[in-house]
Amino acid sequence: MEYLYHFFNSGLLVYAVCMLSCYIFLGTLAIAEAITYLRKSKLTDYNLLASSPFAPSVSILAPAYNEGANIVENVRSLLNIYYNHLELIIINDGSKDDSMAKLIAAYQLEPVNISYHPRIPTKKVKAIYKSTNSVFGKLVVIDKENGGKADALNTGINIAKHQYLVCIDVDCILEQDALLKLLKPFMESTEKKVIATGGVVRIANSCLFENGKLVEVNLPKQFLPRAQALEYIRAFLLGRMAWSRLNGLLLISGAFGAFDRKIAIEAGGYDHRTVGEDMELVVRMRRYMADRKLPYKVTFIPDPLCWTEAPATYQILGRQRNRWMRGTIETLRMHRGLFFNPKYGLLGMLSYPYWFFFEFLAPVVEFTGFVLFVVLALAGLINWPFFLALTGFIFIFGWLFSIFAILMEVATFNQYKKKGEVGKLILTAILEPFLFHPFVVWSSIRGIVDLVRKKNSWGEMTRQGFSAPPVAKPDTGA
């Protein structure tokens, strides 16, 4: 028992110091990257890029499963995107609702004979539709057998004709200039080939939308979506900004990301064996380039480009975080050859170890530490002054880090401008360690248990929608 006591004290202290040191390091890099990005953005004329005949061609891939409640409005939003060389591919992944019927009626779709020679194996394609109305000329709709989100995206990759792929959740709303900003790194790069670019995803709860366009930004009124808004600010403005500067990004959000189509196909497309297909593809594309000793970059755009609805209940949040943890572990397991492998440079020596120790192991360490604390407290072996000092330090650091992220948001893109919204975010940061974070840790632990039990279901995900009443949709694929 005494050994357990010393392990608890020294192990927790070392782990906490290492993690907090990493956060300070990443926060410092994020400041430098934000300054660089804002300075360069002032010199860019996005209107010129949008109309330029030399702008790269883009295929937007939007998989949909049982999205009938909102699919017409969501597709309209995507059709409103301001860009010249564009095709929009909606992949109906075997929906059991009226998604296809609504799309056919709203966009005057008819089956067309298109030669389909898949370079990536997928489930059977039933039909490919295009509109008889020239207004919707850039729209392509694929109706296929259900195979899951990865399979649906691979079908879109096979059909796509353009140089770059933009993969997006069909229920997301994009800013009008989102594509221009997301594709800019591909046009700028010379020495290193940009193989993928990610954009900021923001929380749409409580925001106002009209005809598929964001018309008013509001901080979420409910606590859970507001806590996620704060979490996304930290993750995107600090974490991914820093990793982008290091060229060490392992994850581009599945809700909105751009990829080089040729490299994505040569790397094998999305892997349907994992629920974290977005992260896994980025890691595999990076390995593909590194194995061939080709110079490359994975970049990140900090502008708010994409808005998505966040879970508003603990039940749905738990399912989401359960899945995220399973996807993280599956990706780390599939690419375990990277772990401290100098052959892969920063990817193997820093990015992968960081994700292993501080993304995968963090909830395990927290949960184990809580269990050990209870055991040692019952045995009367807790050094209370040391424990309270360490706990207080961790809480204070967490609050300061969150407030720093909020100040970064205010100083850069400042989305929440209404009176009292920044104060509410700070209050959320104070409450988060008690009302949000413990539940996320518990959901991650359940995800690990479910992975060991080989449980792949995600259950029902209920979405409020941007303009519709709540709709329950089982997650059996896209």
Secondary structure, 3 states (H helix, E strand, C coil): CHHHHHHHHHHHHHHHHHHHHHHHHHHHHHHHHHHHHHHHHCCCCHHHHHHCCCCCCEEEEEEECCCCCCHHHHHHHHHCCCCCCEEEEEEEECCCCCHHHHHHHHHCEEECCCCCCCCCCCCCEEEEEEECCHHHCCEEEEEECCCCHHHHHHHHHHHCCCCEEEEECCCCEECCCHHHHHHHHHHHCCCCEEEEEEEEEEECCCCEEECCEEEECCCCCCHHHHHHHHHHHHHHHHHHHHHHHHCCCCCCCCCEEEEEHHHHHHCCCCCCCCCCHHHHHHHHHHHHHHHCCCCEEEEEEEEEEEEECCCCCHHHHHHHHHHHHHHHHHHHHHCHHHCCCHHHHHHHHHHHHHHHHHHHHHHHHHHHHHHHHHHHHHCCCCCHHHHHHHHHHHHHHHHHHHHHHHHHHHHCCCCCCCCCHHHHHHHHHHHHHHHCHHHHHHHHHHHHHHHHCCCCCCCEEEECCCCCCCEEEECCCC
